[in-house]
Amino acid sequence: MKLKPIGDRVVIQKAEAEKTTASGIVLPESAQEKPQYAEIVAISSDIENDEKKAGSLHVGDKVIYSQYSGTEVKLEDKEYIVVKYIDILAVVD
């Protein structure tokens, strides 16, 4: 099964939280900081066809998104988040 966003939506997949600190201390899941960055998995055709938005996002880009945005979806044992284009704050190089 494949997710295909519609409207001004983008499908992203969260990056995994750090399980150890830089000094090697293992963190329990409750103490792990939830990352606000993710990788783009799919982009709606409305965004790709919009002159102002086209080219700003690409599948595979690492992005930072608004903390409380989007809808979480679990599909084939993977978790995704469907967010609006406006909720993507930056592309990480």
Secondary structure, 3 states (H helix, E strand, C coil): CCCCCCCCEEEEEECCCCCECCCCCECCHHHCCCCCEEEEEEECHHHHHCCCCCCCCCCCCEEEECCCCCEEEEECCEEEEEEEHHHEEEEEC
